[in-house]
């Protein structure tokens, strides 16, 4: 079975017919003009078997650019899959106000770090440059042992104004 195209020389109508291989020379009559139609030469269908191993070579220009990955991917779904495998979390999966809450925590931690740094610097000036004494009075053994300093300095915070 094959699909054959026929064209009317008078009105230009094009018609497709599904014919058995043995019927491929059949005469087709135009429904409008009632004259014999000419068979057109059809282009072969492009299938994976005709393209051999490089059947997707023409698809290179398609796809979308992922700013998150810094490269072109075939689809947003592929981008999401790659990001998920790398451990990224989609913004829609975060709870409401997640970003604002985390920024508030970072600002609070930065204030605590700045306060301790200011205290240390004032003690250094107070004790005439004795950094050891300023260190022991600013960062007490109790705050070192109970985890307070670990919590405050768990990450370096730098906020640009």
FIKOLZA-1660 file (N, C-alpha, C; in steps of 0.1 Angstrom, whole numbers, plus 5000, padded with zeros to 4 digits):
% residues 161
   i   px   py   pz ch aa at
   1 5008 4988 5000  A  X  N
   1 5000 5000 5000  A  X CA
   1 5009 5012 5000  A  X  C
   2 5004 5022 4993  A  X  N
   2 5012 5035 4992  A  X CA
   2 5002 5047 4991  A  X  C
   3 5007 5058 4994  A  X  N
   3 4999 5070 4992  A  X CA
   3 5004 5077 4980  A  X  C
   4 4995 5080 4970  A  X  N
   4 4999 5086 4957  A  X CA
   4 4991 5099 4956  A  X  C
   5 4998 5109 4950  A  X  N
   5 4992 5122 4948  A  X CA
   5 4988 5124 4933  A  X  C
   6 4977 5130 4931  A  X  N
   6 4972 5132 4917  A  X CA
   6 4968 5147 4916  A  X  C
   7 4971 5153 4905  A  X  N
   7 4968 5167 4902  A  X CA
   7 4959 5169 4890  A  X  C
   8 4949 5178 4891  A  X  N
   8 4941 5181 4879  A  X CA
   8 4948 5191 4871  A  X  C
   9 4949 5189 4857  A  X  N
   9 4956 5199 4849  A  X CA
   9 4947 5212 4847  A  X  C
  10 4934 5211 4849  A  X  N
  10 4925 5222 4846  A  X CA
  10 4923 5230 4858  A  X  C
  11 4919 5225 4869  A  X  N
  11 4916 5233 4881  A  X CA
  11 4927 5233 4892  A  X  C
  12 4937 5224 4890  A  X  N
  12 4948 5224 4899  A  X CA
  12 4946 5217 4913  A  X  C
  13 4934 5210 4914  A  X  N
  13 4931 5203 4926  A  X CA
  13 4941 5191 4928  A  X  C
  14 4945 5189 4940  A  X  N
  14 4954 5178 4944  A  X CA
  14 4947 5169 4953  A  X  C
  15 4948 5156 4950  A  X  N
  15 4941 5145 4957  A  X CA
  15 4951 5134 4960  A  X  C
  16 4949 5129 4972  A  X  N
  16 4957 5118 4977  A  X CA
  16 4949 5105 4976  A  X  C
  17 4955 5094 4972  A  X  N
  17 4948 5081 4971  A  X CA
  17 4957 5071 4977  A  X  C
  18 4951 5062 4985  A  X  N
  18 4959 5051 4990  A  X CA
  18 4956 5039 4981  A  X  C
  19 4966 5034 4975  A  X  N
  19 4965 5024 4965  A  X CA
  19 4974 5012 4968  A  X  C
  20 4970 5000 4964  A  X  N
  20 4979 4989 4965  A  X CA
  20 4989 4990 4954  A  X  C
  21 5001 4984 4956  A  X  N
  21 5012 4986 4947  A  X CA
  21 5008 4982 4933  A  X  C
  22 4999 4972 4932  A  X  N
  22 4995 4967 4919  A  X CA
  22 4985 4977 4912  A  X  C
  23 4979 4986 4920  A  X  N
  23 4970 4996 4914  A  X CA
  23 4976 5010 4912  A  X  C
  24 4989 5011 4914  A  X  N
  24 4996 5024 4913  A  X CA
  24 4994 5031 4900  A  X  C
  25 4991 5023 4889  A  X  N
  25 4989 5029 4876  A  X CA
  25 4975 5032 4873  A  X  C
  26 4966 5031 4883  A  X  N
  26 4952 5033 4881  A  X CA
  26 4949 5048 4877  A  X  C
  27 4938 5050 4869  A  X  N
  27 4935 5063 4865  A  X CA
  27 4925 5069 4875  A  X  C
  28 4928 5082 4879  A  X  N
  28 4920 5089 4888  A  X CA
  28 4913 5101 4881  A  X  C
  29 4900 5102 4883  A  X  N
  29 4893 5113 4876  A  X CA
  29 4890 5124 4886  A  X  C
  30 4892 5137 4882  A  X  N
  30 4889 5148 4890  A  X CA
  30 4874 5149 4893  A  X  C
  31 4871 5151 4905  A  X  N
  31 4857 5152 4910  A  X CA
  31 4850 5165 4904  A  X  C
  32 4857 5176 4902  A  X  N
  32 4851 5188 4897  A  X CA
  32 4850 5189 4882  A  X  C
  33 4862 5185 4875  A  X  N
  33 4863 5187 4861  A  X CA
  33 4859 5174 4853  A  X  C
  34 4859 5163 4860  A  X  N
  34 4857 5150 4853  A  X CA
  34 4866 5147 4842  A  X  C
  35 4879 5150 4844  A  X  N
  35 4890 5147 4835  A  X CA
  35 4901 5139 4842  A  X  C
  36 4909 5133 4834  A  X  N
  36 4920 5124 4840  A  X CA
  36 4930 5133 4847  A  X  C
  37 4934 5129 4859  A  X  N
  37 4944 5136 4867  A  X CA
  37 4957 5130 4865  A  X  C
  38 4968 5138 4866  A  X  N
  38 4982 5133 4865  A  X CA
  38 4987 5129 4878  A  X  C
  39 4995 5118 4878  A  X  N
  39 5001 5114 4891  A  X CA
  39 5014 5123 4893  A  X  C
  40 5015 5128 4906  A  X  N
  40 5026 5136 4910  A  X CA
  40 5037 5127 4915  A  X  C
  41 5049 5132 4914  A  X  N
  41 5061 5125 4920  A  X CA
  41 5062 5130 4934  A  X  C
  42 5060 5121 4944  A  X  N
  42 5060 5124 4958  A  X CA
  42 5074 5123 4964  A  X  C
  43 5077 5132 4974  A  X  N
  43 5089 5131 4981  A  X CA
  43 5089 5119 4990  A  X  C
  44 5100 5112 4992  A  X  N
  44 5101 5101 5001  A  X CA
  44 5099 5106 5015  A  X  C
  45 5092 5098 5024  A  X  N
  45 5091 5102 5038  A  X CA
  45 5104 5100 5045  A  X  C
  46 5107 5110 5054  A  X  N
  46 5119 5109 5062  A  X CA
  46 5116 5102 5074  A  X  C
  47 5121 5090 5076  A  X  N
  47 5119 5082 5087  A  X CA
  47 5133 5079 5094  A  X  C
  48 5133 5074 5106  A  X  N
  48 5145 5071 5113  A  X CA
  48 5154 5061 5105  A  X  C
  49 5147 5052 5098  A  X  N
  49 5155 5042 5091  A  X CA
  49 5161 5048 5078  A  X  C
  50 5155 5058 5072  A  X  N
  50 5161 5064 5061  A  X CA
  50 5173 5073 5065  A  X  C
  51 5172 5079 5077  A  X  N
  51 5182 5088 5081  A  X CA
  51 5194 5080 5088  A  X  C
  52 5193 5068 5089  A  X  N
  52 5203 5059 5096  A  X CA
  52 5206 5063 5110  A  X  C
  53 5218 5062 5114  A  X  N
  53 5221 5065 5128  A  X CA
  53 5220 5080 5132  A  X  C
  54 5221 5089 5122  A  X  N
  54 5221 5103 5125  A  X CA
  54 5207 5109 5123  A  X  C
  55 5197 5102 5127  A  X  N
  55 5183 5107 5124  A  X CA
  55 5180 5120 5132  A  X  C
  56 5187 5123 5143  A  X  N
  56 5184 5135 5151  A  X CA
  56 5194 5146 5148  A  X  C
  57 5202 5145 5137  A  X  N
  57 5212 5155 5134  A  X CA
  57 5206 5168 5131  A  X  C
  58 5194 5168 5125  A  X  N
  58 5188 5181 5121  A  X CA
  58 5181 5188 5133  A  X  C
  59 5181 5182 5144  A  X  N
  59 5174 5188 5156  A  X CA
  59 5184 5196 5165  A  X  C
  60 5196 5197 5161  A  X  N
  60 5206 5204 5169  A  X CA
  60 5202 5219 5172  A  X  C
  61 5196 5225 5162  A  X  N
  61 5193 5239 5164  A  X CA
  61 5180 5241 5173  A  X  C
  62 5173 5231 5176  A  X  N
  62 5161 5232 5184  A  X CA
  62 5165 5231 5199  A  X  C
  63 5156 5235 5207  A  X  N
  63 5158 5234 5222  A  X CA
  63 5158 5248 5228  A  X  C
  64 5161 5248 5241  A  X  N
  64 5161 5261 5248  A  X CA
  64 5174 5263 5255  A  X  C
  65 5178 5275 5257  A  X  N
  65 5190 5278 5265  A  X CA
  65 5186 5279 5280  A  X  C
  66 5193 5271 5288  A  X  N
  66 5191 5272 5302  A  X CA
  66 5201 5281 5309  A  X  C
  67 5196 5292 5315  A  X  N
  67 5205 5301 5322  A  X CA
  67 5211 5294 5334  A  X  C
  68 5203 5286 5341  A  X  N
  68 5207 5279 5353  A  X CA
  68 5219 5269 5350  A  X  C
  69 5218 5263 5339  A  X  N
  69 5229 5253 5335  A  X CA
  69 5240 5259 5327  A  X  C
  70 5237 5270 5320  A  X  N
  70 5247 5277 5311  A  X CA
  70 5249 5269 5298  A  X  C
  71 5239 5262 5294  A  X  N
  71 5240 5255 5281  A  X CA
  71 5226 5253 5275  A  X  C
  72 5226 5248 5263  A  X  N
  72 5213 5245 5256  A  X CA
  72 5208 5231 5260  A  X  C
  73 5195 5230 5262  A  X  N
  73 5189 5217 5265  A  X CA
  73 5178 5215 5256  A  X  C
  74 5173 5203 5254  A  X  N
  74 5162 5200 5245  A  X CA
  74 5149 5206 5249  A  X  C
  75 5146 5206 5263  A  X  N
  75 5133 5210 5267  A  X CA
  75 5134 5215 5282  A  X  C
  76 5124 5221 5287  A  X  N
  76 5124 5226 5301  A  X CA
  76 5123 5214 5310  A  X  C
  77 5117 5203 5305  A  X  N
  77 5116 5191 5313  A  X CA
  77 5130 5185 5315  A  X  C
  78 5139 5185 5305  A  X  N
  78 5152 5180 5306  A  X CA
  78 5160 5189 5316  A  X  C
  79 5158 5202 5315  A  X  N
  79 5165 5211 5324  A  X CA
  79 5161 5208 5338  A  X  C
  80 5148 5207 5341  A  X  N
  80 5144 5204 5355  A  X CA
  80 5150 5191 5360  A  X  C
  81 5151 5181 5351  A  X  N
  81 5156 5168 5355  A  X CA
  81 5171 5169 5359  A  X  C
  82 5179 5176 5351  A  X  N
  82 5193 5178 5353  A  X CA
  82 5195 5186 5366  A  X  C
  83 5187 5197 5368  A  X  N
  83 5189 5205 5380  A  X CA
  83 5185 5197 5392  A  X  C
  84 5175 5189 5392  A  X  N
  84 5171 5180 5403  A  X CA
  84 5182 5171 5407  A  X  C
  85 5188 5165 5396  A  X  N
  85 5199 5155 5399  A  X CA
  85 5211 5162 5406  A  X  C
  86 5213 5175 5403  A  X  N
  86 5224 5183 5408  A  X CA
  86 5221 5188 5422  A  X  C
  87 5208 5186 5427  A  X  N
  87 5205 5190 5440  A  X CA
  87 5198 5203 5441  A  X  C
  88 5195 5209 5430  A  X  N
  88 5188 5222 5430  A  X CA
  88 5173 5220 5433  A  X  C
  89 5167 5230 5440  A  X  N
  89 5153 5229 5444  A  X CA
  89 5145 5240 5436  A  X  C
  90 5134 5236 5430  A  X  N
  90 5126 5246 5422  A  X CA
  90 5120 5256 5432  A  X  C
  91 5119 5269 5427  A  X  N
  91 5114 5279 5435  A  X CA
  91 5099 5277 5439  A  X  C
  92 5092 5270 5431  A  X  N
  92 5078 5267 5434  A  X CA
  92 5077 5257 5445  A  X  C
  93 5087 5249 5448  A  X  N
  93 5087 5239 5459  A  X CA
  93 5091 5246 5473  A  X  C
  94 5095 5258 5473  A  X  N
  94 5098 5265 5485  A  X CA
  94 5085 5270 5492  A  X  C
  95 5086 5271 5505  A  X  N
  95 5075 5276 5513  A  X CA
  95 5074 5291 5510  A  X  C
  96 5062 5297 5513  A  X  N
  96 5060 5312 5510  A  X CA
  96 5070 5320 5519  A  X  C
  97 5075 5330 5514  A  X  N
  97 5085 5339 5520  A  X CA
  97 5098 5333 5524  A  X  C
  98 5101 5322 5518  A  X  N
  98 5114 5315 5521  A  X CA
  98 5126 5324 5520  A  X  C
  99 5127 5331 5508  A  X  N
  99 5138 5340 5506  A  X CA
  99 5139 5351 5516  A  X  C
 100 5128 5358 5518  A  X  N
 100 5128 5369 5528  A  X CA
 100 5132 5364 5542  A  X  C
 101 5126 5353 5546  A  X  N
 101 5130 5347 5559  A  X CA
 101 5145 5344 5561  A  X  C
 102 5150 5338 5550  A  X  N
 102 5165 5335 5550  A  X CA
 102 5173 5348 5550  A  X  C
 103 5169 5358 5542  A  X  N
 103 5176 5370 5542  A  X CA
 103 5176 5377 5556  A  X  C
 104 5165 5376 5563  A  X  N
 104 5164 5382 5576  A  X CA
 104 5173 5375 5586  A  X  C
 105 5174 5362 5585  A  X  N
 105 5183 5354 5593  A  X CA
 105 5198 5358 5591  A  X  C
 106 5201 5360 5578  A  X  N
 106 5215 5364 5574  A  X CA
 106 5218 5378 5579  A  X  C
 107 5208 5387 5578  A  X  N
 107 5211 5400 5583  A  X CA
 107 5213 5400 5598  A  X  C
 108 5205 5392 5606  A  X  N
 108 5206 5391 5620  A  X CA
 108 5220 5385 5624  A  X  C
 109 5224 5375 5616  A  X  N
 109 5238 5369 5619  A  X CA
 109 5249 5379 5616  A  X  C
 110 5247 5387 5605  A  X  N
 110 5257 5397 5601  A  X CA
 110 5258 5408 5612  A  X  C
 111 5247 5411 5618  A  X  N
 111 5247 5421 5629  A  X CA
 111 5254 5416 5641  A  X  C
 112 5252 5403 5644  A  X  N
 112 5259 5397 5656  A  X CA
 112 5274 5396 5653  A  X  C
 113 5278 5392 5641  A  X  N
 113 5292 5392 5637  A  X CA
 113 5298 5406 5638  A  X  C
 114 5291 5416 5633  A  X  N
 114 5296 5430 5634  A  X CA
 114 5298 5434 5648  A  X  C
 115 5288 5431 5657  A  X  N
 115 5288 5435 5671  A  X CA
 115 5301 5429 5678  A  X  C
 116 5303 5416 5676  A  X  N
 116 5315 5409 5682  A  X CA
 116 5328 5415 5676  A  X  C
 117 5328 5418 5663  A  X  N
 117 5340 5424 5658  A  X CA
 117 5343 5438 5663  A  X  C
 118 5332 5446 5665  A  X  N
 118 5334 5459 5671  A  X CA
 118 5338 5458 5685  A  X  C
 119 5333 5449 5693  A  X  N
 119 5337 5447 5707  A  X CA
 119 5352 5443 5707  A  X  C
 120 5356 5434 5699  A  X  N
 120 5370 5429 5698  A  X CA
 120 5379 5441 5695  A  X  C
 121 5376 5449 5685  A  X  N
 121 5384 5460 5681  A  X CA
 121 5385 5471 5692  A  X  C
 122 5374 5473 5699  A  X  N
 122 5374 5483 5710  A  X CA
 122 5382 5478 5722  A  X  C
 123 5382 5465 5724  A  X  N
 123 5390 5459 5735  A  X CA
 123 5405 5460 5732  A  X  C
 124 5408 5458 5719  A  X  N
 124 5422 5459 5715  A  X CA
 124 5427 5473 5717  A  X  C
 125 5419 5483 5714  A  X  N
 125 5423 5497 5716  A  X CA
 125 5424 5500 5731  A  X  C
 126 5414 5494 5739  A  X  N
 126 5414 5497 5753  A  X CA
 126 5426 5491 5760  A  X  C
 127 5431 5479 5756  A  X  N
 127 5442 5473 5762  A  X CA
 127 5455 5476 5755  A  X  C
 128 5456 5486 5748  A  X  N
 128 5468 5490 5742  A  X CA
 128 5474 5481 5731  A  X  C
 129 5466 5474 5724  A  X  N
 129 5470 5465 5713  A  X CA
 129 5472 5450 5718  A  X  C
 130 5468 5447 5730  A  X  N
 130 5469 5434 5735  A  X CA
 130 5458 5425 5729  A  X  C
 131 5461 5419 5718  A  X  N
 131 5451 5411 5711  A  X CA
 131 5446 5398 5719  A  X  C
 132 5455 5392 5726  A  X  N
 132 5452 5380 5733  A  X CA
 132 5442 5383 5744  A  X  C
 133 5444 5394 5752  A  X  N
 133 5435 5397 5762  A  X CA
 133 5421 5401 5756  A  X  C
 134 5421 5409 5745  A  X  N
 134 5409 5413 5739  A  X CA
 134 5401 5401 5734  A  X  C
 135 5409 5391 5729  A  X  N
 135 5402 5379 5723  A  X CA
 135 5396 5371 5735  A  X  C
 136 5403 5369 5746  A  X  N
 136 5397 5361 5757  A  X CA
 136 5385 5368 5763  A  X  C
 137 5385 5381 5763  A  X  N
 137 5373 5388 5769  A  X CA
 137 5361 5389 5760  A  X  C
 138 5364 5390 5747  A  X  N
 138 5353 5391 5737  A  X CA
 138 5347 5377 5734  A  X  C
 139 5356 5368 5732  A  X  N
 139 5351 5354 5729  A  X CA
 139 5353 5345 5741  A  X  C
 140 5344 5345 5750  A  X  N
 140 5346 5338 5763  A  X CA
 140 5346 5323 5761  A  X  C
 141 5352 5316 5771  A  X  N
 141 5352 5301 5770  A  X CA
 141 5338 5296 5770  A  X  C
 142 5329 5302 5777  A  X  N
 142 5315 5297 5778  A  X CA
 142 5308 5298 5764  A  X  C
 143 5310 5309 5757  A  X  N
 143 5304 5310 5743  A  X CA
 143 5311 5301 5733  A  X  C
 144 5323 5298 5736  A  X  N
 144 5330 5288 5727  A  X CA
 144 5325 5274 5729  A  X  C
 145 5322 5270 5742  A  X  N
 145 5318 5257 5746  A  X CA
 145 5303 5254 5743  A  X  C
 146 5295 5264 5745  A  X  N
 146 5280 5262 5744  A  X CA
 146 5275 5262 5729  A  X  C
 147 5284 5266 5720  A  X  N
 147 5281 5266 5705  A  X CA
 147 5276 5279 5700  A  X  C
 148 5276 5289 5709  A  X  N
 148 5271 5303 5705  A  X CA
 148 5280 5308 5693  A  X  C
 149 5293 5307 5695  A  X  N
 149 5302 5312 5684  A  X CA
 149 5301 5304 5672  A  X  C
 150 5299 5291 5673  A  X  N
 150 5298 5282 5662  A  X CA
 150 5285 5286 5653  A  X  C
 151 5275 5290 5660  A  X  N
 151 5262 5294 5654  A  X CA
 151 5264 5308 5647  A  X  C
 152 5271 5317 5653  A  X  N
 152 5273 5330 5648  A  X CA
 152 5283 5330 5636  A  X  C
 153 5293 5322 5637  A  X  N
 153 5303 5321 5626  A  X CA
 153 5303 5309 5618  A  X  C
 154 5291 5303 5617  A  X  N
 154 5290 5290 5609  A  X CA
 154 5293 5293 5594  A  X  C
 155 5290 5305 5590  A  X  N
 155 5293 5309 5576  A  X CA
 155 5298 5324 5576  A  X  C
 156 5306 5327 5566  A  X  N
 156 5310 5341 5564  A  X CA
 156 5299 5348 5557  A  X  C
 157 5295 5359 5564  A  X  N
 157 5284 5367 5558  A  X CA
 157 5290 5380 5553  A  X  C
 158 5288 5383 5541  A  X  N
 158 5292 5396 5535  A  X CA
 158 5280 5402 5528  A  X  C
 159 5275 5413 5533  A  X  N
 159 5264 5420 5527  A  X CA
 159 5269 5433 5521  A  X  C
 160 5267 5435 5508  A  X  N
 160 5271 5447 5502  A  X CA
 160 5260 5458 5502  A  X  C
 161 5263 5469 5507  A  X  N
 161 5253 5480 5508  A  X CA
 161 5252 5487 5495  A  X  C
% end
